[in-house]
Amino acid sequence: MREAESMLPGYCTLDHDGCVTCSDAGIPVRVVSVDGYDALCEDAAGNRAEIAVELVEPVGVGEVLLTHGGVAIGRVEAEA
């Protein structure tokens, strides 16, 4: 299984043009690297963006975070 396939299917991606101040769905992203309170993250489509992670720290490479408006708002737990 490709890494992107392990993230939640059917969700928006980082290039989604929806409004970040309304009820848009969160976007699951995988952490690529961490630099202080920011992390370079990648969505299931391969788009990358800097995401603020101070609300969910500590954050490690490989974790899947739920993001909204460029801010990590939670973690996606690995399936058992």
N, C-alpha and C positions, 0 to 999 in steps of 0.2 A: 504494500500500500504506500502510495506517495505521501509525503508529509502533509501536503495541502489537503489530501483526502481525509486526514484524521481530524481536521477542524470541522466545525458544524456546517453542514451543507445548507444551501439556500439562503444564506445570510448576505447582507450587503457587503460590499468591498470598500476599500479605502478611496476608490475613485467614484463612489456614489455621490450624486449631486443633491441629495436631500438636505433639508434644513437641519442644522445642528442644534437648534433651540426648541424643537418640538419633540414629538414622540417617535422619531426615527428609531429603528431597532439598533441595538448595539452591534458592533462589528468584532468578531473574534479575530485576533492576530497572534502570530507567534513571535516571541522576542528573539531578535537576531543578535543584538548587542545592547549593553547598558552603559550609560555615562551619567552618573549622578542621578538626578531626578527625571532624566529622559531616557527613552529606549528606542532604538531603531527596531521597528516591527514590520512584519510582512503578513498580508492577508492571503486567503486561499487562492486568489488570482495572481499572486506574485507582486502586487503593488507594495511599495515600502514607504513608510512615513515615520517621523519622530513622534513619539507619544509620551505625554507626561505621565509618570508612574508614581508620584509621591503618595497618592491615595491608597496604593496597594503594595507599597514596598515592604520587605525586600523582594526584588524581582530577579529571576535568573534567566540566562539564555535557554531557550527551548520551551519556556512556559507559554501557555496560551492565555491571553488576557481578553476580557471583554472591554471594548472601547466605545466611547461616544464623544464626538466633537473634539477628537485629538487628546482625550484624557482616558486613562485606564480606570474603569469603575468596578472591576472585579476580575476574578480568576475563573477560568473554565477548568473544572476538575477532570483529571484523566479518568477514563472508564476503567472499572475494575475487571 
